[in-house]
Amino acid sequence: MSMALFRAVFACPQQPIPTPRLSRPHIIRSDYQECSMSRPIDYDNSRAALCNCIVSSPLGASHHPNGLHKITGGSEGLHRRRLKEVRHLLEKVEKGSLESLVMVDALQRLGIAYHFEEEIKSILHEHLLISTFDGYPGNISLYEASLRFRLLRQEGYFMPADIFEGFMTKEKSTVGYVFDLKLWKDIFGLMSMYEASHLGIQGEDILDEAADFSKRALILSVANDIKGTSSQILKELVSNTLSNPFHKSLPRFTSKSVQGYFAWPYEWTGAFGELAISDTNLVQSINQIEIRQISKWWSDLGLAKELKFARDQPMKWYMWPMAILPDPKLSQERQDLTKAIAMIYIIDDIFDVYGSLDELTLFAQAINRWECNEELPNYMKACFRALDDIINDVSFNVFEKHGWNPTDLIRKSWARLCDAFLVEARWFTSRHSPLADEYLKNAIVSSGVHIVMVHSFAFLSESVNQHSLEMMLNNFPGISSSTGEILRLWDDLGSAKDENQEGHDGSYLDYYMKENPSCSLKGARDHMKEMISDAWKSLNKEFLFPDPFSPSLVRISLNTARMVPLMYDYDENHHLQRIEEYMKSVLHV
């Protein structure tokens, strides 16, 4: 179907949306040469080993019609051989061993796990069976127990948190149990438990205790100067673990030159590191091409000239989809989502820094009716037309790929966003100071997260049925609200505003302190951090119990939440230093 025919057919009110037929992702498998495995190293005698996967300059690339990009020269064949080698190593390892868990962890930290989804599922399924039928034997290390717990939960298996009770002892001076003080010497075990504690949901107090205990012990270990020849490496590992727990981080942003840390000197780390380098080059080449395409689209659109008051940051907008949709095959989806995110920022600026209340009311009404009337000022007409074109393009791409039309769903999500923007504009104009909870309820919508989730729902088209459609259309599901709360509270915690923006946004921090005059600034900020922690627990629950949405969609919500601290980490000069450094050193923009 052509775009013109699509517009003609779907210009009328939307019909019930049919459920598309879904298929599992196709994973290419190949025969491979026999390759020897190394003998696992005893945990108690192990030392930290650092696999330096230095990010080299991107290789040349040409556009490939299936959304991937072909590496030029002999690099494509080299990458394929490295994939075969690592796949063979994964199939050869003993599935229920500690080494197999370490391999899965390494693949995920290096960002290459997406190549080996079936192999990883096979390994983790074996560990699930071991945990279910054999439990956790008394001689299992804290490191292994924590790692297995975390990896299984990250795969969507609900592992009971009471496995950590085996590492607690009865405290004579208090009622109840505490973690055994002997664990203070187990640096790797403590790091593993701290990482695992971030997979908790509401009511799992033992994971909160695990987080507090391991954090205090690790901080003390650094303060007391870890002994041994690997002390500097261990310090870096501890610092990175505390600052960037894996579940809440995006590994490609957490280090300038090192892709992954390994506390296990297996021989296969070299093969993993080499694949990570070539895969990084491949992904970077894709990102660079997409950035050029986005830059051209933004320039051709002309809104930067039409709306001089609005932000002009296409590279920053692209960083969201780059992190949210990391699969190289989703090139078109990343570009479409970048365009939608660009419009979130632009429309936010219209409501926040430029439009009068009368104009904003007209614009919100036009979005709700989806009708660009003549009463709108020219700059709003230009914005409406740009948004309409983007939605039509997205809907056409989804229809061609998945066989259903998401236009009505996407339009209504934009209407909800503009209504939330209008509420904030009316508060400011009338000098109304809402209650903190009233502000937050609206601010979660105005965060724009639901727009991202609706578009991603359409892109993936997994688990599309009447129930999931109604949840997206008429409700505000947890995958949107929890991530929206994390984003809004992180934004309001920041002391620095966005670059060159002098808007009229409220702040949960200000409203909460006004509502609670006896509360100190530190107390209010601690309260907000606790709220962020609770929102993460809600998001974890959404992933463990994803109905009616697919785990893939919930992962997009998780990735969005993981990106939030980076996108709101402004320095005193109002710049996103880590994001800008990544763009310069890796993407060369």
N, C-alpha and C positions, 0 to 999 in steps of 0.2 A: 504494500500500500504506500502510495506517495504521501508526502507531507500535505500537499494540497487536498488530496482526497481525505486524509485523516482529519484535517480541519473541518471539511465539509460534513463528514459523517458525525463528528463529535461536537459540532457547534450547538446542537440541541441539548436539552437536559439529559443528564446521564441516566443510562439504563442500569439495571442490576449487573454487577460485575461478576463475570464468570470466574470460576476457580481454574487457574492454569494447571496444566500437567507439569509436574516437576520431575527432574532427573538428578541423580547424584553427580557431583563433579567427577570428571574423567581424569584419572591419574595415570600418566604414562609410565609403564614399567618396562624394564629391559633386562636381558640376560647380563651377567657380569662375571668377571674373573674371580677365582678363589683368592681371598685375601685374609691374612692371619690376624687374629685378635691378640691384643696384649693381655697379660695376666693382670687381674685387678690388684691394686695396691691396698694393703691393710689400712683401714681407716685410722687406727690409733697411731700408726707410724707415718701417716701421710703428712706432707707439707704443702703449703699453698704453691700452686704453679700458675703462672699468668700467661695466658695465650694471647700474644700481641697480634691482633688482626688489624694491622694498620690500614686505615682507609686510604687507598691509592686513588689517583686521579681517574675519573670516569673514562671508560672506553667509548670509542665512537659507536654510534648506533643509527640504524635506519628504521623507519616506521614499518610495523608489521600489521597486516590487515586484521588479525584476530585480537588486537588490543595489546599484544606483547610486542616486544621490539627485538630485533635480531642483532646480536653483537657481531661486529664486523671481524674479518680476518679469521684466525684460528681460535679465537676466544670462545666461540660458540661450542666447538667440539671439546675444548678443554673443560668448559662448564658442564657439559654433558657427561664427560668421563668422571668428573668429581662427584656429580650426583650419583652415578652408578656405584662409585666406591663407598660413599657414605651410606647409600641404601643397603649395600651388601653388609657393611659393618652392623647396621641396625638389625638385619635379619639373622645375623650370625650370633649376636649376643644372647646370653641366657635371659629369657624374657622376665623371669621373676627375680633377677639379681639387683643388687644395689647399683651395679654399673649401668644397667639398662635405664634406671631412673636418672642417673647423672647424665647419660647421653641425651635423654629427652629434655632435661633442664638446659643442657648446653645448646641444643638446637633452638630452643625457644629464646634463650638469651642472645643468640647470634642472629635471630630473625630469619632463620631458614627452615623453621618447622613446617611451613606451609607446603613444602615439597614432599613431606613424609607423613601425611595425615594418617594413612592406613597403617603404616608401621608403628606410629606412636599409639594409635588406638589399640593395636594388638598388644603392645608392651603394657600399657596401662590397664587393659582388661585383665591381663594375667595378675597384675598387682591387686586389682579389685577382688579377684577370686581368692588370692592369698589372704587379703584383709578380711574378707567375708567369712571364710571357712576356717582359717588358721588364727585369725586375730593378730595381735602384735605380741610376739614372744617376749619374754622378760629380758632376753639378752640383746634385743635390737637397740641400736644407738639412737640418741635423740636426733642426730642428723638424718638418719634414714627414715625414722618415723615421721618427722616433720616434712621431709621432702616428698615422701609418698602421699601424705595427707594433702599437701599443697597441689601437687600435680594432678591428683585424682579430682580434687575440687575444681581446679582450673579446667578440667575436661568435662565438668558438669555432674560428677558423681558426688552425692551427699555423703561424705564420710563423717561419722560421729566425732565430735571434738573431744569426747571423753578418753580418747587414746592418750592424751597428755596427762591423765591422772596417774599413769604408771611412772611418771617422772616427778611425782610429788611425795612429800613425807608429812607425817603428822607433826604439827607444831605444838610443843608442850605449853608454851605461854599463851596460846590463843586457841579458839575453838575452830577446828577445821584443818585443812591441809594447805601447804605452801610448796613451791617448787624447791627441790633439793639443792642446797647451797653448793653441793659438789659440782653441779652443772656449770658453776661460774668459770671453771677451767676449760670447759668444752667450747672453744670459740666457734668452730664450724657448726656444732650443734645449736648453739645460741642463735647464730645468724639464720640457720635453717628454720628454727622455731619462730623467730621474729618475722621472717617472710611468710610463714604459714599463718600467723595470727591475723594477717590482713584479709584472709578469706572468710572471716566470721560473719555471722548474721545475728540479728537481735536475739538476746537471751543466752548467748554462748559466753557466759562470764569467764569461763576458764581460758578462752582465747584472749580476752582483755587482760587477764592476769599474766598470760604467757607473753603478751606484748610488753607489759610493764616490766616484768622480771628480766626478759632478755635484753630490753633496751638499756636498763640500768646496768646490767652486767657487762654489756658490750662497751658502753661509755666508760665504765670503770677500767675495763681492760685496756682501752686506748690511753686513758689518763695515766695508768701505771706502766705504760710502755711495754707492749708485748715483746717477750724475749724470743730469741732464735734468729737464724740467718734470714728468715723470710719476714722479719718484723715489718718492714716497710710495705710489702705486698699485703700482709694481713691488715695493717692499718688502713690501707686503701680499700680493701674488701669490706672491712667493718664500716668505714665511713660511707661507702657507696650503698651498703645494705640499709643503713639507718636513714640515709637521705633519699634513697630511691628504691623502696621495696618493690620487687619485681611486679607484683600484681597491680600496683598503682602507677607503674612507670612505662615509658616507651623506650626500650633499650637504645635505639638509634640516637636518642637525644641526651643520654646520661653520661656520655664520655666523649672527649674531643678526639682521641686517637685510638682507643681500645674498644673493640666490639664486644668482648666477653671476658669474664674472669672465670677461671676454673680452679677449684681447690683440689683437683684430682689429676695427677700426672699420668694419665693413660696415653698410650701412643696414638690413639685415634684423634686426640685434640688437634694434631697437625692437619689431618684430612678435613676435619670440621672447619678449622680456621681458613684453609685454602678455599673451600667452597664458599665460606662467608665472604671472602674478599671478592671472588668472581661474581657472586650473587649481588653483593653491594654495588659493584660496577654496573651490572645489568639494571638493577632497580634505579640507580642514579641516572642512567641514560634515559630511562623511561620518564622519570620525573623531569629531567631537563627539557625533553621534547614537549611534555604537557605544559610546562611553564611557558614555553614559547607560544604554544597555542592559546593559552589563557591570556597572555599579554596581548596577543593580536586581537582576540575577541574583545577584550576590555578597551583597547584603543579604538577598534572599529565601532564599538557601541556608542562612544561619544559622551557617556554620562559624566565623565570626569570634567569635561568642558562645560556641560550643561548645568551640573550641580557642583559649583566650585566650593561650596561650603562643606561638602561631604568628604569622607575619607577616600583616599586614592591609594589602596594598598593591595593590589591583586596578588602579590607574592605571599603576603601574610594570610590572605583568605585561602590561598591554595594549600597552606600548611595544614589546615584542618583536615581536608579530605585525604591528604597524603598520609596522615596518621590514622584517620578513621577507617579508611579503605586501603589497607596496605597491599592487598593481593595485586600483583602486576597485571593480571588479566582484566582488572576493573578500570582500565584507562578512561573509557568514555564516561563511566559513572563518576570518577573523580572529577573530571572536568565539568560535568553537569552539576555536581554538588558544589563545586567552587562557585559556579554562577549563582546558585541559590543563596549560598552564604554571603556572596557579595551584595545581594539585594537585601539581606537581613541588615547588614551594616549600613547600607545606603538609606533604607527606610527608617532605621533607627535614628540616623542623623537628621532626616527630615522632621521627625517627631521631636527630637531632643534639642536641636540647635537652630532650627530655621523656621518651620511652618508656624503660622498663627493657629489658634485653637479652631477658628472657623474653617480654615483650610484643612486642618487635620481631620476635622469631623467629616468634611466632604470626601476626603480621601478614604477614610475608613468605610464610609458608606459605599463608595465606588468599589472597593475591594470586596465588601460583603455581597453586593449585587453583581459583581464582576462586569462592570459597565463603566467605560470611560466617558463621563458626561462632559459637556462643554463648560460647565461651571468650574471645573478644576483649572488651576493656574497651569501654565505651560510646563513648568518644571515637574509638576506632578503627573501631567499627561505623559511626559517622556519616561518617567519612572514606571508608570502603569504599563505602557506599551512594552518596555524592556522586560518587565516581569511576566507579562502575558506571553511574549515570545519564548522566554526561558521555559515556562511551564508547558507550552505546546511542544517544544523540542523534547523535553524530558518525557512527556506523555507519549509522544510518537515513538521514541526509542524504547520505552517500556512495552508499548503495544507490539512493536515489531519483534522484540526479543521474547516476550513472555505471553503475549496474546490477551492482555486486558488493559483497560484505559483508566489511569489513576487521576485524570484531570479534576474531577469533582472533589476527590479526597485532598489533593494538593491545594486547590483553591480555598477550601474551607479551613485548612490549616493556616494559610496566609491571612484569612479573615480573622481568625482567632488571635493571631499575633498582632495585627493592627489594632484590634479592639483593646488588647492589653497595653499597647503603646499609648492609645488614646486615654485610657484610664490614668496613666502616669502624667500625661500632658494636662489633664483636667485637675489633678492634684496640685501640680505646680502652679497652674494659672490661678487657682482659687486659694493657694497657700494652705492647702489641707495637709495635715501631717497624719498619715494613717498609722494604725497600730502596726507593730513590727510584723506580726503574723499576717495581717491583711496585706501589707506591702509584699511580703515574701510570696504569698499565694499568687499574686498577680505577676510578680517579678520572675517566677519560675516559667510562666508562659512567655513573658517578654524576653527571656533569655535567648529564644530562638531555637532551643534544643529540639522542640517538637517538630519544627520544620525539617531539621536534619534527619530525625527518625522517620518521618513520613516519607521523605524522598528515598531514604535507604530501604524502607519497607517496600517501596515500589521497585527500586533497583534490583533487590534480591528476589522479590516475588516468591519467597518461601513461606509455607504455611498460610497462604492467602485463602481465607474462607470467610463466610459471613460473620462469624464471631470476631475474628481478628480485624476485619474491616470495620466493624461497628466499634470496636475498642479504639481504633485509630481515629475514626471519624467523629464519634460522639463523646469519647472519654479522654482522659489524659493519663495513659498507662504509666506504670512505675518506671519503665525504661526511659520515659521522657521526664517525668517529674523528679525522680531521684537525681538524675544527671543535671537537670535544670537547677535544682537546689544547690548542688555542688558548685556549679558554675557561678550562680548568682552570689553565693556566700563567699567564694574565693574572690570574686571581683570586688565585693564590698569590704573584704578584709584588707585589700591592697591600699597602700598609702599614696600610690601614684596613679594618676589618670592616664587614659590612652593618649597617644601622641596628638598634640594640637587640638584636643577636644575640650571644650568648655561647656558641656551640656548641663542639663537640669535633672539628672538622675538623682533619685533618693538613695538612701543607704540603709541596709538593715542595721548596721552598727549604730548609726545616728538615731534611728527610730527606737531601737531597743534601749539605748541609754537614756533617751528622753522619757521612755515609758518606765524605766527603772533608775531613777536619779541617784540612788544610793550605790549603784553598781560602778565599779572602777572600769577604766578603759581595758585593763588587762582582764578583768573578770568578764567583760562583754566579749572580748576577742576569744577567750577560752571557751565561752559558751558557744560561739559560732563554730569554733574548731570541733567541738563535741557534736554539733549538729551536722557538720560535714562528715564526721566519722559515722554517725547514725545513717546518713544518706548512703554512704558506701555500703553499709550492712544491708540496707534495703536493696541496693543494686546487686549485691552478691546473691541475695535471695532470688531476685528476678532471674539470674543466670542459672542457679541450681534448680529452679522450678519455673521454666520459661513459658509455659502455656499461657496464652495461645500463640506466642511468637516463637520463631526459630532461634536456636542458640546463636546462629550467625548474626542475627539482628541484635541480640543482647550484647554480643561482643562489640558491635559498633557503638552501642551505648557506653560500654566499658572504655573503649578507646577514646571516646569523646571526653569522658570524665578524666582519663589519664592525661589528656592533652591540656586540660584546664590550667593546672599550675604553671605550665610553660607559657601559655598565652596570656596570663595575667601576672607574670613575674616581671613587672616593670622596675627598672633601676631608677636612681635619683634623676636621671636625665630623660625619663619617660620612654626608655627604649627596652625592647625585649632582647636582652643581651644574648641569652642562649639560643633563641630562635635565629637571631641575626647572624651569630657565629656559624650556626649550622648552614644557613643559606649561603654564606660566603665560602666556607671551607669545603662543603660537600656538594652543594648544588651550583656553586659558582655564579650566584646571582646577587 
